[in-house]
Amino acid sequence: MNTEGKSAPAAGDENGGAGCHPPGNPPVVLLAAQSGTGKTSVCRRLAADAKARGLLTAGILSLAVQDDGEKRGIALRSIGSGESHLLATKCNGDEAPDVGTWKFVADTVAWGNAILAQIPICDLLVIDEIGPLELFSGKGFTGFPDVLRKGQYRLAVVTVRPALADVLSGKLPDLNVRVFRMTVETRERIRQELFELLAGKDDAEG
């Protein structure tokens, strides 16, 4: 099982490209899709496309850790530095889960929050993902509302399960929130619309 690291270092510099000047009231897209639909893949490709065009990218990605074809863990990756650390593992019955069947690594959660607290002015901000731990338990990546409200980005993309999209949106009533509901069939179209929105073509629809 590839956990891509064990200890959680300092968050460090999240810059992933040249500087930018974000507009006022920038869009916050809630990318709502079921597990396995490709939310993280869309975010990874969007960030890669943005970096290839010299745009500054920042944030975090939650990547599946596979063991014999089965998802057994989640790794947290810094978009800025590319560094990854084990975020959560499936419980084996000997310990109580934090949410669902998952047990989270406290040091990595703290590292993720440190990354969010140090997000610089950027073109693209990705927070992958926000779920029950943050919305109902007051745990996990608790700093996400603060970094979104700073508005120091041209576009923010936050991944969430469809059932929680309205709950998350309700916690951000003062922001320019848009919900893009994605399926496997619409994944490529959504990715293209997100990049157009990042590029300033403000006519994308979710």
C-alpha positions as CSV (number, residue, x, y, z in Angstrom):
1,M,0.0,0.0,0.0
2,N,1.5,3.3,-1.1
3,T,1.0,5.9,1.7
4,E,3.3,8.5,0.0
5,G,4.9,9.6,3.3
6,K,4.5,9.1,7.0
7,S,5.3,12.2,9.0
8,A,3.7,15.7,8.4
9,P,6.2,18.5,7.9
10,A,5.7,22.3,7.9
11,A,3.2,23.5,5.3
12,G,5.7,25.5,3.4
13,D,5.2,27.7,0.3
14,E,2.1,26.8,-1.7
15,N,2.9,28.9,-4.8
16,G,2.6,26.9,-8.0
17,G,3.1,29.6,-10.7
18,A,3.3,33.3,-11.4
19,G,1.4,35.9,-9.2
20,C,-2.1,37.1,-10.0
21,H,-4.7,39.7,-9.0
22,P,-8.0,38.0,-8.1
23,P,-11.2,39.8,-8.9
24,G,-13.7,41.0,-6.3
25,N,-16.2,38.4,-5.2
26,P,-14.6,35.5,-7.1
27,P,-16.6,32.4,-7.8
28,V,-16.6,29.4,-5.4
29,V,-17.6,26.3,-7.3
30,L,-18.8,23.3,-5.3
31,L,-18.0,20.3,-7.4
32,A,-20.6,17.8,-6.3
33,A,-20.2,14.2,-7.3
34,Q,-20.4,10.7,-5.9
35,S,-17.3,8.7,-4.8
36,G,-15.5,7.2,-7.8
37,T,-16.9,9.8,-10.3
38,G,-13.6,11.6,-10.7
39,K,-13.8,14.7,-8.6
40,T,-10.2,14.5,-7.6
41,S,-9.1,13.6,-11.2
42,V,-10.9,16.7,-12.5
43,C,-9.2,18.9,-9.9
44,R,-5.8,17.4,-10.6
45,R,-6.1,18.0,-14.4
46,L,-7.5,21.5,-13.9
47,A,-4.5,22.4,-11.6
48,A,-2.1,20.9,-14.1
49,D,-3.6,22.8,-17.0
50,A,-3.5,26.0,-15.0
51,K,0.1,25.5,-14.0
52,A,1.0,24.7,-17.7
53,R,-0.3,28.2,-18.6
54,G,1.7,29.9,-15.9
55,L,-1.2,30.4,-13.5
56,L,-0.6,30.2,-9.7
57,T,-2.4,27.2,-8.1
58,A,-2.7,26.2,-4.5
59,G,-4.7,23.9,-2.2
60,I,-5.1,20.3,-1.3
61,L,-6.1,17.0,-3.0
62,S,-7.4,13.8,-1.4
63,L,-6.0,10.8,-3.4
64,A,-7.1,7.2,-3.1
65,V,-4.6,4.8,-1.8
66,Q,-5.1,1.4,-3.4
67,D,-4.2,-2.1,-2.1
68,D,-4.9,-5.0,-4.5
69,G,-7.4,-2.8,-6.4
70,E,-9.3,-1.8,-3.3
71,K,-9.4,1.7,-1.8
72,R,-7.7,1.2,1.7
73,G,-6.6,4.7,2.4
74,I,-6.6,8.4,1.5
75,A,-3.4,10.5,0.9
76,L,-3.4,14.3,1.2
77,R,-1.3,16.1,-1.4
78,S,-0.2,19.7,-1.4
79,I,-0.9,21.2,-4.9
80,G,1.9,23.7,-4.4
81,S,4.7,21.5,-3.3
82,G,3.5,18.1,-4.5
83,E,4.2,16.6,-1.1
84,S,1.8,13.8,0.1
85,H,1.1,12.2,3.5
86,L,-1.4,9.5,4.6
87,L,-4.6,11.2,5.6
88,A,-7.0,8.3,6.5
89,T,-7.2,4.5,6.6
90,K,-10.1,2.1,6.7
91,C,-10.8,0.9,10.2
92,N,-10.2,-2.8,10.8
93,G,-12.7,-3.2,13.6
94,D,-10.2,-2.6,16.4
95,E,-10.7,1.2,16.5
96,A,-13.6,3.6,16.3
97,P,-13.9,5.5,12.9
98,D,-14.0,9.3,12.8
99,V,-16.5,9.2,10.0
100,G,-18.0,6.3,8.0
101,T,-15.4,3.6,8.0
102,W,-12.4,6.0,8.0
103,K,-9.9,6.8,10.7
104,F,-8.0,10.1,10.1
105,V,-4.4,10.8,10.9
106,A,-4.3,13.9,13.2
107,D,-0.9,15.1,12.1
108,T,-1.9,15.1,8.4
109,V,-5.2,16.9,9.2
110,A,-3.1,19.6,11.0
111,W,-0.8,19.8,8.1
112,G,-3.7,20.3,5.7
113,N,-5.1,23.1,7.9
114,A,-1.7,24.7,8.0
115,I,-1.6,24.6,4.1
116,L,-5.0,26.3,4.0
117,A,-4.0,28.9,6.5
118,Q,-1.0,29.9,4.4
119,I,-2.7,30.0,1.0
120,P,-1.2,32.9,-1.0
121,I,-2.9,35.0,-3.6
122,C,-3.5,32.6,-6.5
123,D,-5.5,32.0,-9.6
124,L,-6.8,28.6,-8.7
125,L,-7.6,27.3,-5.2
126,V,-8.6,23.7,-4.8
127,I,-10.0,22.2,-1.6
128,D,-10.6,18.4,-2.1
129,E,-12.7,17.5,-0.2
130,I,-15.2,18.8,2.5
131,G,-17.4,16.3,4.1
132,P,-19.3,15.2,7.2
133,L,-16.2,15.7,9.4
134,E,-16.1,19.4,8.7
135,L,-19.8,20.0,8.2
136,F,-21.2,18.2,11.2
137,S,-18.4,17.4,13.7
138,G,-16.3,20.6,13.6
139,K,-13.2,18.5,12.8
140,G,-11.1,18.0,9.7
141,F,-10.2,20.9,7.5
142,T,-11.9,23.5,9.8
143,G,-10.0,26.4,8.2
144,F,-11.8,26.1,4.8
145,P,-14.4,28.9,5.4
146,D,-11.7,31.4,6.4
147,V,-9.6,30.9,3.3
148,L,-12.6,31.0,1.0
149,R,-13.8,34.3,2.6
150,K,-10.4,35.9,2.1
151,G,-11.2,35.8,-1.6
152,Q,-7.5,35.7,-2.6
153,Y,-8.1,33.6,-5.8
154,R,-9.6,33.9,-9.2
155,L,-11.5,30.6,-8.9
156,A,-12.0,28.2,-5.9
157,V,-13.1,24.7,-6.5
158,V,-14.3,22.7,-3.4
159,T,-15.3,19.1,-3.8
160,V,-18.2,17.6,-1.9
161,R,-20.7,14.7,-2.1
162,P,-24.0,15.7,-3.7
163,A,-26.0,15.1,-0.5
164,L,-23.9,17.6,1.3
165,A,-23.7,20.3,-1.4
166,D,-26.7,22.3,-0.1
167,V,-25.4,22.1,3.5
168,L,-22.0,23.4,2.4
169,S,-23.5,26.1,0.3
170,G,-25.6,27.2,3.3
171,K,-22.4,27.7,5.4
172,L,-21.1,30.2,2.8
173,P,-24.1,32.5,2.3
174,D,-21.9,35.6,1.8
175,L,-19.8,34.1,-1.1
176,N,-20.4,33.7,-4.8
177,V,-21.2,30.0,-4.6
178,R,-22.1,27.9,-7.6
179,V,-22.9,24.2,-7.5
180,F,-21.7,22.0,-10.4
181,R,-23.2,18.6,-10.2
182,M,-21.0,16.1,-12.0
183,T,-21.4,12.6,-13.3
184,V,-19.0,10.4,-15.2
185,E,-20.8,11.4,-18.4
186,T,-20.5,15.1,-17.8
187,R,-17.0,15.0,-16.2
188,E,-15.0,16.3,-19.3
189,R,-17.6,19.0,-20.0
190,I,-17.4,20.2,-16.4
191,R,-13.6,20.3,-16.5
192,Q,-13.7,22.4,-19.6
193,E,-16.3,24.8,-18.1
194,L,-14.2,25.2,-14.9
195,F,-11.2,26.1,-17.0
196,E,-13.2,28.6,-19.0
197,L,-14.4,30.1,-15.7
198,L,-10.8,30.3,-14.5
199,A,-9.8,32.0,-17.7
200,G,-12.5,34.6,-17.2
201,K,-15.3,33.4,-19.4
202,D,-18.1,33.8,-16.9
203,D,-20.8,31.9,-18.8
204,A,-20.2,28.4,-17.5
205,E,-23.2,26.6,-16.1
206,G,-23.2,23.6,-13.8
